[in-house]
């Protein structure tokens, strides 16, 4: 999806974010709108929080 948006004239205004349990990317379309796309693995997030405690 990100690749298609860039091919259509959009840009990726910041680097991808990988937090282990969450991954996200952003695009800016030709009209200047920002779109954030992310995936969050809730089970991995809970494990990370338990390991901190």
Buried (B, 14 or more C-beta within 10 A) or exposed (E): EBEEBEEEEBEBEEEEEEEEBBBBBBBBEEEEEEEEEEEEEEEEBEEBEEEEE
